[in-house]
Amino acid sequence: MMPLVLADAGTEQLIHKVGGSPELKKHLEDLGFVPGGAVTLISAMGGNVIVKVKESRVAISEEMARKIMV
């Protein structure tokens, strides 16, 4: 397992675990980051990460992406 920010760009990954505070976990779940779901890192620059989750592109902070284990 590794944080999402360390994944290869363009490669679909399986989410194993979502960490962080209960509020952060709920927020990420609402965006579609749930264990067992698929996520693809599109790009990471300037402290922000763009990912594809559930057929949508979502921008999250690098700090949030470090809580998502793939």
mmCIF file of the N, C-alpha and C atoms, coordinates in Angstrom:
data_MODEL
# 
_entry.id   MODEL 
# 
loop_
_atom_site.group_PDB 
_atom_site.id 
_atom_site.type_symbol 
_atom_site.label_atom_id 
_atom_site.label_alt_id 
_atom_site.label_comp_id 
_atom_site.label_asym_id 
_atom_site.label_entity_id 
_atom_site.label_seq_id 
_atom_site.pdbx_PDB_ins_code 
_atom_site.Cartn_x 
_atom_site.Cartn_y 
_atom_site.Cartn_z 
_atom_site.occupancy 
_atom_site.B_iso_or_equiv 
_atom_site.pdbx_formal_charge 
_atom_site.auth_seq_id 
_atom_site.auth_comp_id 
_atom_site.auth_asym_id 
_atom_site.auth_atom_id 
_atom_site.pdbx_PDB_model_num 
ATOM 1   N N  . MET A 1 1  ? 0.847   -1.193 0.000   1.00 0.00 ? 1  MET A N  1 
ATOM 2   C CA . MET A 1 1  ? 0.000   0.000  0.000   1.00 0.00 ? 1  MET A CA 1 
ATOM 3   C C  . MET A 1 1  ? 0.885   1.247  0.000   1.00 0.00 ? 1  MET A C  1 
ATOM 4   N N  . MET A 1 2  ? 0.374   2.286  -0.658  1.00 0.00 ? 2  MET A N  1 
ATOM 5   C CA . MET A 1 2  ? 1.092   3.563  -0.700  1.00 0.00 ? 2  MET A CA 1 
ATOM 6   C C  . MET A 1 2  ? 0.071   4.684  -0.808  1.00 0.00 ? 2  MET A C  1 
ATOM 7   N N  . PRO A 1 3  ? 0.469   5.905  -0.427  1.00 0.00 ? 3  PRO A N  1 
ATOM 8   C CA . PRO A 1 3  ? -0.447  7.040  -0.588  1.00 0.00 ? 3  PRO A CA 1 
ATOM 9   C C  . PRO A 1 3  ? -0.716  7.304  -2.067  1.00 0.00 ? 3  PRO A C  1 
ATOM 10  N N  . LEU A 1 4  ? -1.886  7.808  -2.368  1.00 0.00 ? 4  LEU A N  1 
ATOM 11  C CA . LEU A 1 4  ? -2.286  8.091  -3.747  1.00 0.00 ? 4  LEU A CA 1 
ATOM 12  C C  . LEU A 1 4  ? -1.289  9.002  -4.461  1.00 0.00 ? 4  LEU A C  1 
ATOM 13  N N  . VAL A 1 5  ? -0.695  9.951  -3.753  1.00 0.00 ? 5  VAL A N  1 
ATOM 14  C CA . VAL A 1 5  ? 0.226   10.902 -4.397  1.00 0.00 ? 5  VAL A CA 1 
ATOM 15  C C  . VAL A 1 5  ? 1.471   10.222 -4.960  1.00 0.00 ? 5  VAL A C  1 
ATOM 16  N N  . LEU A 1 6  ? 1.799   9.026  -4.496  1.00 0.00 ? 6  LEU A N  1 
ATOM 17  C CA . LEU A 1 6  ? 2.979   8.311  -4.981  1.00 0.00 ? 6  LEU A CA 1 
ATOM 18  C C  . LEU A 1 6  ? 2.659   7.367  -6.143  1.00 0.00 ? 6  LEU A C  1 
ATOM 19  N N  . ALA A 1 7  ? 1.392   7.241  -6.504  1.00 0.00 ? 7  ALA A N  1 
ATOM 20  C CA . ALA A 1 7  ? 0.992   6.339  -7.594  1.00 0.00 ? 7  ALA A CA 1 
ATOM 21  C C  . ALA A 1 7  ? 1.433   6.913  -8.937  1.00 0.00 ? 7  ALA A C  1 
ATOM 22  N N  . ASP A 1 8  ? 1.597   6.027  -9.899  1.00 0.00 ? 8  ASP A N  1 
ATOM 23  C CA . ASP A 1 8  ? 1.957   6.459  -11.252 1.00 0.00 ? 8  ASP A CA 1 
ATOM 24  C C  . ASP A 1 8  ? 0.770   7.154  -11.905 1.00 0.00 ? 8  ASP A C  1 
ATOM 25  N N  . ALA A 1 9  ? 1.032   8.294  -12.543 1.00 0.00 ? 9  ALA A N  1 
ATOM 26  C CA . ALA A 1 9  ? -0.031  9.035  -13.221 1.00 0.00 ? 9  ALA A CA 1 
ATOM 27  C C  . ALA A 1 9  ? -0.567  8.212  -14.391 1.00 0.00 ? 9  ALA A C  1 
ATOM 28  N N  . GLY A 1 10 ? -1.884  8.213  -14.535 1.00 0.00 ? 10 GLY A N  1 
ATOM 29  C CA . GLY A 1 10 ? -2.525  7.525  -15.636 1.00 0.00 ? 10 GLY A CA 1 
ATOM 30  C C  . GLY A 1 10 ? -2.826  6.066  -15.389 1.00 0.00 ? 10 GLY A C  1 
ATOM 31  N N  . THR A 1 11 ? -2.413  5.527  -14.248 1.00 0.00 ? 11 THR A N  1 
ATOM 32  C CA . THR A 1 11 ? -2.653  4.127  -13.925 1.00 0.00 ? 11 THR A CA 1 
ATOM 33  C C  . THR A 1 11 ? -3.792  4.014  -12.920 1.00 0.00 ? 11 THR A C  1 
ATOM 34  N N  . GLU A 1 12 ? -4.802  3.216  -13.258 1.00 0.00 ? 12 GLU A N  1 
ATOM 35  C CA . GLU A 1 12 ? -5.933  3.039  -12.344 1.00 0.00 ? 12 GLU A CA 1 
ATOM 36  C C  . GLU A 1 12 ? -5.482  2.245  -11.123 1.00 0.00 ? 12 GLU A C  1 
ATOM 37  N N  . GLN A 1 13 ? -5.864  2.717  -9.956  1.00 0.00 ? 13 GLN A N  1 
ATOM 38  C CA . GLN A 1 13 ? -5.497  2.083  -8.694  1.00 0.00 ? 13 GLN A CA 1 
ATOM 39  C C  . GLN A 1 13 ? -6.760  1.716  -7.922  1.00 0.00 ? 13 GLN A C  1 
ATOM 40  N N  . LEU A 1 14 ? -6.656  0.741  -7.045  1.00 0.00 ? 14 LEU A N  1 
ATOM 41  C CA . LEU A 1 14 ? -7.754  0.338  -6.174  1.00 0.00 ? 14 LEU A CA 1 
ATOM 42  C C  . LEU A 1 14 ? -7.542  0.979  -4.806  1.00 0.00 ? 14 LEU A C  1 
ATOM 43  N N  . ILE A 1 15 ? -8.561  1.619  -4.278  1.00 0.00 ? 15 ILE A N  1 
ATOM 44  C CA . ILE A 1 15 ? -8.467  2.255  -2.962  1.00 0.00 ? 15 ILE A CA 1 
ATOM 45  C C  . ILE A 1 15 ? -8.575  1.178  -1.891  1.00 0.00 ? 15 ILE A C  1 
ATOM 46  N N  . HIS A 1 16 ? -7.567  1.104  -1.015  1.00 0.00 ? 16 HIS A N  1 
ATOM 47  C CA . HIS A 1 16 ? -7.570  0.118  0.067   1.00 0.00 ? 16 HIS A CA 1 
ATOM 48  C C  . HIS A 1 16 ? -8.100  0.708  1.369   1.00 0.00 ? 16 HIS A C  1 
ATOM 49  N N  . LYS A 1 17 ? -7.752  1.976  1.626   1.00 0.00 ? 17 LYS A N  1 
ATOM 50  C CA . LYS A 1 17 ? -8.101  2.583  2.915   1.00 0.00 ? 17 LYS A CA 1 
ATOM 51  C C  . LYS A 1 17 ? -8.133  4.095  2.766   1.00 0.00 ? 17 LYS A C  1 
ATOM 52  N N  . VAL A 1 18 ? -9.050  4.734  3.500   1.00 0.00 ? 18 VAL A N  1 
ATOM 53  C CA . VAL A 1 18 ? -9.110  6.192  3.561   1.00 0.00 ? 18 VAL A CA 1 
ATOM 54  C C  . VAL A 1 18 ? -8.907  6.580  5.017   1.00 0.00 ? 18 VAL A C  1 
ATOM 55  N N  . GLY A 1 19 ? -7.875  7.360  5.293   1.00 0.00 ? 19 GLY A N  1 
ATOM 56  C CA . GLY A 1 19 ? -7.558  7.753  6.659   1.00 0.00 ? 19 GLY A CA 1 
ATOM 57  C C  . GLY A 1 19 ? -7.940  9.196  6.935   1.00 0.00 ? 19 GLY A C  1 
ATOM 58  N N  . GLY A 1 20 ? -7.499  9.673  8.093   1.00 0.00 ? 20 GLY A N  1 
ATOM 59  C CA . GLY A 1 20 ? -7.776  11.055 8.476   1.00 0.00 ? 20 GLY A CA 1 
ATOM 60  C C  . GLY A 1 20 ? -8.854  11.151 9.527   1.00 0.00 ? 20 GLY A C  1 
ATOM 61  N N  . SER A 1 21 ? -9.221  12.384 9.827   1.00 0.00 ? 21 SER A N  1 
ATOM 62  C CA . SER A 1 21 ? -10.262 12.638 10.830  1.00 0.00 ? 21 SER A CA 1 
ATOM 63  C C  . SER A 1 21 ? -11.606 12.148 10.298  1.00 0.00 ? 21 SER A C  1 
ATOM 64  N N  . PRO A 1 22 ? -12.575 11.923 11.181  1.00 0.00 ? 22 PRO A N  1 
ATOM 65  C CA . PRO A 1 22 ? -13.905 11.497 10.713  1.00 0.00 ? 22 PRO A CA 1 
ATOM 66  C C  . PRO A 1 22 ? -14.514 12.476 9.704   1.00 0.00 ? 22 PRO A C  1 
ATOM 67  N N  . GLU A 1 23 ? -14.286 13.778 9.896   1.00 0.00 ? 23 GLU A N  1 
ATOM 68  C CA . GLU A 1 23 ? -14.832 14.774 8.976   1.00 0.00 ? 23 GLU A CA 1 
ATOM 69  C C  . GLU A 1 23 ? -14.182 14.645 7.598   1.00 0.00 ? 23 GLU A C  1 
ATOM 70  N N  . LEU A 1 24 ? -12.867 14.457 7.561   1.00 0.00 ? 24 LEU A N  1 
ATOM 71  C CA . LEU A 1 24 ? -12.150 14.315 6.300   1.00 0.00 ? 24 LEU A CA 1 
ATOM 72  C C  . LEU A 1 24 ? -12.573 13.035 5.586   1.00 0.00 ? 24 LEU A C  1 
ATOM 73  N N  . LYS A 1 25 ? -12.689 11.937 6.345   1.00 0.00 ? 25 LYS A N  1 
ATOM 74  C CA . LYS A 1 25 ? -13.109 10.677 5.744   1.00 0.00 ? 25 LYS A CA 1 
ATOM 75  C C  . LYS A 1 25 ? -14.496 10.807 5.112   1.00 0.00 ? 25 LYS A C  1 
ATOM 76  N N  . LYS A 1 26 ? -15.396 11.469 5.800   1.00 0.00 ? 26 LYS A N  1 
ATOM 77  C CA . LYS A 1 26 ? -16.755 11.666 5.284   1.00 0.00 ? 26 LYS A CA 1 
ATOM 78  C C  . LYS A 1 26 ? -16.723 12.512 4.011   1.00 0.00 ? 26 LYS A C  1 
ATOM 79  N N  . HIS A 1 27 ? -15.930 13.578 4.014   1.00 0.00 ? 27 HIS A N  1 
ATOM 80  C CA . HIS A 1 27 ? -15.814 14.450 2.846   1.00 0.00 ? 27 HIS A CA 1 
ATOM 81  C C  . HIS A 1 27 ? -15.281 13.671 1.636   1.00 0.00 ? 27 HIS A C  1 
ATOM 82  N N  . LEU A 1 28 ? -14.225 12.874 1.864   1.00 0.00 ? 28 LEU A N  1 
ATOM 83  C CA . LEU A 1 28 ? -13.649 12.097 0.769   1.00 0.00 ? 28 LEU A CA 1 
ATOM 84  C C  . LEU A 1 28 ? -14.619 11.031 0.272   1.00 0.00 ? 28 LEU A C  1 
ATOM 85  N N  . GLU A 1 29 ? -15.361 10.413 1.197   1.00 0.00 ? 29 GLU A N  1 
ATOM 86  C CA . GLU A 1 29 ? -16.373 9.427  0.793   1.00 0.00 ? 29 GLU A CA 1 
ATOM 87  C C  . GLU A 1 29 ? -17.455 10.088 -0.052  1.00 0.00 ? 29 GLU A C  1 
ATOM 88  N N  . ASP A 1 30 ? -17.849 11.294 0.314   1.00 0.00 ? 30 ASP A N  1 
ATOM 89  C CA . ASP A 1 30 ? -18.862 12.021 -0.461  1.00 0.00 ? 30 ASP A CA 1 
ATOM 90  C C  . ASP A 1 30 ? -18.369 12.320 -1.877  1.00 0.00 ? 30 ASP A C  1 
ATOM 91  N N  . LEU A 1 31 ? -17.051 12.493 -2.037  1.00 0.00 ? 31 LEU A N  1 
ATOM 92  C CA . LEU A 1 31 ? -16.472 12.744 -3.354  1.00 0.00 ? 31 LEU A CA 1 
ATOM 93  C C  . LEU A 1 31 ? -16.309 11.451 -4.165  1.00 0.00 ? 31 LEU A C  1 
ATOM 94  N N  . GLY A 1 32 ? -16.456 10.300 -3.505  1.00 0.00 ? 32 GLY A N  1 
ATOM 95  C CA . GLY A 1 32 ? -16.355 9.024  -4.201  1.00 0.00 ? 32 GLY A CA 1 
ATOM 96  C C  . GLY A 1 32 ? -15.143 8.185  -3.843  1.00 0.00 ? 32 GLY A C  1 
ATOM 97  N N  . PHE A 1 33 ? -14.340 8.649  -2.885  1.00 0.00 ? 33 PHE A N  1 
ATOM 98  C CA . PHE A 1 33 ? -13.168 7.890  -2.466  1.00 0.00 ? 33 PHE A CA 1 
ATOM 99  C C  . PHE A 1 33 ? -13.566 6.894  -1.384  1.00 0.00 ? 33 PHE A C  1 
ATOM 100 N N  . VAL A 1 34 ? -13.927 5.692  -1.804  1.00 0.00 ? 34 VAL A N  1 
ATOM 101 C CA . VAL A 1 34 ? -14.355 4.649  -0.867  1.00 0.00 ? 34 VAL A CA 1 
ATOM 102 C C  . VAL A 1 34 ? -13.485 3.412  -1.066  1.00 0.00 ? 34 VAL A C  1 
ATOM 103 N N  . PRO A 1 35 ? -13.192 2.679  0.018   1.00 0.00 ? 35 PRO A N  1 
ATOM 104 C CA . PRO A 1 35 ? -12.397 1.450  -0.127  1.00 0.00 ? 35 PRO A CA 1 
ATOM 105 C C  . PRO A 1 35 ? -13.055 0.500  -1.125  1.00 0.00 ? 35 PRO A C  1 
ATOM 106 N N  . GLY A 1 36 ? -12.221 -0.052 -2.005  1.00 0.00 ? 36 GLY A N  1 
ATOM 107 C CA . GLY A 1 36 ? -12.724 -0.936 -3.046  1.00 0.00 ? 36 GLY A CA 1 
ATOM 108 C C  . GLY A 1 36 ? -13.016 -0.222 -4.350  1.00 0.00 ? 36 GLY A C  1 
ATOM 109 N N  . GLY A 1 37 ? -13.038 1.110  -4.314  1.00 0.00 ? 37 GLY A N  1 
ATOM 110 C CA . GLY A 1 37 ? -13.301 1.899  -5.515  1.00 0.00 ? 37 GLY A CA 1 
ATOM 111 C C  . GLY A 1 37 ? -12.031 2.120  -6.321  1.00 0.00 ? 37 GLY A C  1 
ATOM 112 N N  . ALA A 1 38 ? -12.209 2.489  -7.572  1.00 0.00 ? 38 ALA A N  1 
ATOM 113 C CA . ALA A 1 38 ? -11.071 2.744  -8.458  1.00 0.00 ? 38 ALA A CA 1 
ATOM 114 C C  . ALA A 1 38 ? -10.793 4.242  -8.538  1.00 0.00 ? 38 ALA A C  1 
ATOM 115 N N  . VAL A 1 39 ? -9.514  4.578  -8.636  1.00 0.00 ? 39 VAL A N  1 
ATOM 116 C CA . VAL A 1 39 ? -9.093  5.975  -8.737  1.00 0.00 ? 39 VAL A CA 1 
ATOM 117 C C  . VAL A 1 39 ? -7.869  6.042  -9.647  1.00 0.00 ? 39 VAL A C  1 
ATOM 118 N N  . THR A 1 40 ? -7.781  7.106  -10.431 1.00 0.00 ? 40 THR A N  1 
ATOM 119 C CA . THR A 1 40 ? -6.635  7.305  -11.319 1.00 0.00 ? 40 THR A CA 1 
ATOM 120 C C  . THR A 1 40 ? -6.037  8.681  -11.065 1.00 0.00 ? 40 THR A C  1 
ATOM 121 N N  . LEU A 1 41 ? -4.751  8.729  -10.798 1.00 0.00 ? 41 LEU A N  1 
ATOM 122 C CA . LEU A 1 41 ? -4.046  10.001 -10.619 1.00 0.00 ? 41 LEU A CA 1 
ATOM 123 C C  . LEU A 1 41 ? -3.829  10.612 -11.997 1.00 0.00 ? 41 LEU A C  1 
ATOM 124 N N  . ILE A 1 42 ? -4.331  11.818 -12.205 1.00 0.00 ? 42 ILE A N  1 
ATOM 125 C CA . ILE A 1 42 ? -4.157  12.510 -13.485 1.00 0.00 ? 42 ILE A CA 1 
ATOM 126 C C  . ILE A 1 42 ? -2.895  13.363 -13.439 1.00 0.00 ? 42 ILE A C  1 
ATOM 127 N N  . SER A 1 43 ? -2.792  14.239 -12.434 1.00 0.00 ? 43 SER A N  1 
ATOM 128 C CA . SER A 1 43 ? -1.582  15.057 -12.289 1.00 0.00 ? 43 SER A CA 1 
ATOM 129 C C  . SER A 1 43 ? -1.457  15.549 -10.859 1.00 0.00 ? 43 SER A C  1 
ATOM 130 N N  . ALA A 1 44 ? -0.224  15.868 -10.495 1.00 0.00 ? 44 ALA A N  1 
ATOM 131 C CA . ALA A 1 44 ? 0.068   16.419 -9.172  1.00 0.00 ? 44 ALA A CA 1 
ATOM 132 C C  . ALA A 1 44 ? 1.045   17.565 -9.352  1.00 0.00 ? 44 ALA A C  1 
ATOM 133 N N  . MET A 1 45 ? 0.593   18.790 -9.040  1.00 0.00 ? 45 MET A N  1 
ATOM 134 C CA . MET A 1 45 ? 1.492   19.931 -9.139  1.00 0.00 ? 45 MET A CA 1 
ATOM 135 C C  . MET A 1 45 ? 0.997   21.080 -8.271  1.00 0.00 ? 45 MET A C  1 
ATOM 136 N N  . GLY A 1 46 ? 1.919   21.816 -7.741  1.00 0.00 ? 46 GLY A N  1 
ATOM 137 C CA . GLY A 1 46 ? 1.577   22.983 -6.945  1.00 0.00 ? 46 GLY A CA 1 
ATOM 138 C C  . GLY A 1 46 ? 0.818   22.678 -5.667  1.00 0.00 ? 46 GLY A C  1 
ATOM 139 N N  . GLY A 1 47 ? 1.012   21.477 -5.115  1.00 0.00 ? 47 GLY A N  1 
ATOM 140 C CA . GLY A 1 47 ? 0.319   21.128 -3.873  1.00 0.00 ? 47 GLY A CA 1 
ATOM 141 C C  . GLY A 1 47 ? -1.091  20.624 -4.080  1.00 0.00 ? 47 GLY A C  1 
ATOM 142 N N  . ASN A 1 48 ? -1.542  20.565 -5.336  1.00 0.00 ? 48 ASN A N  1 
ATOM 143 C CA . ASN A 1 48 ? -2.868  20.035 -5.638  1.00 0.00 ? 48 ASN A CA 1 
ATOM 144 C C  . ASN A 1 48 ? -2.735  18.782 -6.483  1.00 0.00 ? 48 ASN A C  1 
ATOM 145 N N  . VAL A 1 49 ? -3.739  17.918 -6.363  1.00 0.00 ? 49 VAL A N  1 
ATOM 146 C CA . VAL A 1 49 ? -3.742  16.661 -7.089  1.00 0.00 ? 49 VAL A CA 1 
ATOM 147 C C  . VAL A 1 49 ? -5.057  16.562 -7.849  1.00 0.00 ? 49 VAL A C  1 
ATOM 148 N N  . ILE A 1 50 ? -4.983  16.204 -9.118  1.00 0.00 ? 50 ILE A N  1 
ATOM 149 C CA . ILE A 1 50 ? -6.188  15.985 -9.906  1.00 0.00 ? 50 ILE A CA 1 
ATOM 150 C C  . ILE A 1 50 ? -6.324  14.486 -10.129 1.00 0.00 ? 50 ILE A C  1 
ATOM 151 N N  . VAL A 1 51 ? -7.479  13.944 -9.747  1.00 0.00 ? 51 VAL A N  1 
ATOM 152 C CA . VAL A 1 51 ? -7.714  12.512 -9.873  1.00 0.00 ? 51 VAL A CA 1 
ATOM 153 C C  . VAL A 1 51 ? -9.032  12.252 -10.579 1.00 0.00 ? 51 VAL A C  1 
ATOM 154 N N  . LYS A 1 52 ? -9.131  11.077 -11.159 1.00 0.00 ? 52 LYS A N  1 
ATOM 155 C CA . LYS A 1 52 ? -10.381 10.643 -11.777 1.00 0.00 ? 52 LYS A CA 1 
ATOM 156 C C  . LYS A 1 52 ? -10.978 9.590  -10.853 1.00 0.00 ? 52 LYS A C  1 
ATOM 157 N N  . VAL A 1 53 ? -12.180 9.854  -10.394 1.00 0.00 ? 53 VAL A N  1 
ATOM 158 C CA . VAL A 1 53 ? -12.875 8.915  -9.523  1.00 0.00 ? 53 VAL A CA 1 
ATOM 159 C C  . VAL A 1 53 ? -14.342 8.901  -9.940  1.00 0.00 ? 53 VAL A C  1 
ATOM 160 N N  . LYS A 1 54 ? -14.885 7.722  -10.130 1.00 0.00 ? 54 LYS A N  1 
ATOM 161 C CA . LYS A 1 54 ? -16.288 7.563  -10.544 1.00 0.00 ? 54 LYS A CA 1 
ATOM 162 C C  . LYS A 1 54 ? -16.623 8.401  -11.769 1.00 0.00 ? 54 LYS A C  1 
ATOM 163 N N  . GLU A 1 55 ? -15.799 8.306  -12.802 1.00 0.00 ? 55 GLU A N  1 
ATOM 164 C CA . GLU A 1 55 ? -16.002 9.001  -14.076 1.00 0.00 ? 55 GLU A CA 1 
ATOM 165 C C  . GLU A 1 55 ? -16.001 10.529 -13.963 1.00 0.00 ? 55 GLU A C  1 
ATOM 166 N N  . SER A 1 56 ? -15.493 11.072 -12.876 1.00 0.00 ? 56 SER A N  1 
ATOM 167 C CA . SER A 1 56 ? -15.386 12.521 -12.697 1.00 0.00 ? 56 SER A CA 1 
ATOM 168 C C  . SER A 1 56 ? -13.949 12.877 -12.358 1.00 0.00 ? 56 SER A C  1 
ATOM 169 N N  . ARG A 1 57 ? -13.547 14.081 -12.741 1.00 0.00 ? 57 ARG A N  1 
ATOM 170 C CA . ARG A 1 57 ? -12.235 14.586 -12.334 1.00 0.00 ? 57 ARG A CA 1 
ATOM 171 C C  . ARG A 1 57 ? -12.424 15.483 -11.130 1.00 0.00 ? 57 ARG A C  1 
ATOM 172 N N  . VAL A 1 58 ? -11.618 15.243 -10.110 1.00 0.00 ? 58 VAL A N  1 
ATOM 173 C CA . VAL A 1 58 ? -11.737 15.965 -8.850  1.00 0.00 ? 58 VAL A CA 1 
ATOM 174 C C  . VAL A 1 58 ? -10.358 16.497 -8.472  1.00 0.00 ? 58 VAL A C  1 
ATOM 175 N N  . ALA A 1 59 ? -10.308 17.742 -8.010  1.00 0.00 ? 59 ALA A N  1 
ATOM 176 C CA . ALA A 1 59 ? -9.057  18.315 -7.503  1.00 0.00 ? 59 ALA A CA 1 
ATOM 177 C C  . ALA A 1 59 ? -9.102  18.294 -5.976  1.00 0.00 ? 59 ALA A C  1 
ATOM 178 N N  . ILE A 1 60 ? -8.083  17.711 -5.377  1.00 0.00 ? 60 ILE A N  1 
ATOM 179 C CA . ILE A 1 60 ? -7.972  17.684 -3.916  1.00 0.00 ? 60 ILE A CA 1 
ATOM 180 C C  . ILE A 1 60 ? -6.556  18.127 -3.546  1.00 0.00 ? 60 ILE A C  1 
ATOM 181 N N  . SER A 1 61 ? -6.383  18.492 -2.288  1.00 0.00 ? 61 SER A N  1 
ATOM 182 C CA . SER A 1 61 ? -5.051  18.904 -1.845  1.00 0.00 ? 61 SER A CA 1 
ATOM 183 C C  . SER A 1 61 ? -4.139  17.683 -1.728  1.00 0.00 ? 61 SER A C  1 
ATOM 184 N N  . GLU A 1 62 ? -2.847  17.934 -1.823  1.00 0.00 ? 62 GLU A N  1 
ATOM 185 C CA . GLU A 1 62 ? -1.876  16.841 -1.682  1.00 0.00 ? 62 GLU A CA 1 
ATOM 186 C C  . GLU A 1 62 ? -1.997  16.204 -0.303  1.00 0.00 ? 62 GLU A C  1 
ATOM 187 N N  . GLU A 1 63 ? -2.302  17.014 0.707   1.00 0.00 ? 63 GLU A N  1 
ATOM 188 C CA . GLU A 1 63 ? -2.476  16.504 2.068   1.00 0.00 ? 63 GLU A CA 1 
ATOM 189 C C  . GLU A 1 63 ? -3.618  15.483 2.124   1.00 0.00 ? 63 GLU A C  1 
ATOM 190 N N  . MET A 1 64 ? -4.736  15.790 1.461   1.00 0.00 ? 64 MET A N  1 
ATOM 191 C CA . MET A 1 64 ? -5.860  14.845 1.417   1.00 0.00 ? 64 MET A CA 1 
ATOM 192 C C  . MET A 1 64 ? -5.467  13.588 0.664   1.00 0.00 ? 64 MET A C  1 
ATOM 193 N N  . ALA A 1 65 ? -4.729  13.742 -0.438  1.00 0.00 ? 65 ALA A N  1 
ATOM 194 C CA . ALA A 1 65 ? -4.339  12.594 -1.255  1.00 0.00 ? 65 ALA A CA 1 
ATOM 195 C C  . ALA A 1 65 ? -3.422  11.655 -0.479  1.00 0.00 ? 65 ALA A C  1 
ATOM 196 N N  . ARG A 1 66 ? -2.684  12.199 0.478   1.00 0.00 ? 66 ARG A N  1 
ATOM 197 C CA . ARG A 1 66 ? -1.799  11.354 1.295   1.00 0.00 ? 66 ARG A CA 1 
ATOM 198 C C  . ARG A 1 66 ? -2.592  10.452 2.256   1.00 0.00 ? 66 ARG A C  1 
ATOM 199 N N  . LYS A 1 67 ? -3.852  10.778 2.503   1.00 0.00 ? 67 LYS A N  1 
ATOM 200 C CA . LYS A 1 67 ? -4.701  9.980  3.390   1.00 0.00 ? 67 LYS A CA 1 
ATOM 201 C C  . LYS A 1 67 ? -5.379  8.827  2.656   1.00 0.00 ? 67 LYS A C  1 
ATOM 202 N N  . ILE A 1 68 ? -5.298  8.837  1.322   1.00 0.00 ? 68 ILE A N  1 
ATOM 203 C CA . ILE A 1 68 ? -5.937  7.797  0.513   1.00 0.00 ? 68 ILE A CA 1 
ATOM 204 C C  . ILE A 1 68 ? -4.870  6.759  0.157   1.00 0.00 ? 68 ILE A C  1 
ATOM 205 N N  . MET A 1 69 ? -5.031  5.543  0.656   1.00 0.00 ? 69 MET A N  1 
ATOM 206 C CA . MET A 1 69 ? -4.057  4.486  0.427   1.00 0.00 ? 69 MET A CA 1 
ATOM 207 C C  . MET A 1 69 ? -4.517  3.577  -0.713  1.00 0.00 ? 69 MET A C  1 
ATOM 208 N N  . VAL A 1 70 ? -3.610  3.379  -1.679  1.00 0.00 ? 70 VAL A N  1 
ATOM 209 C CA . VAL A 1 70 ? -3.931  2.535  -2.836  1.00 0.00 ? 70 VAL A CA 1 
ATOM 210 C C  . VAL A 1 70 ? -2.945  1.382  -2.917  1.00 0.00 ? 70 VAL A C  1 
# 
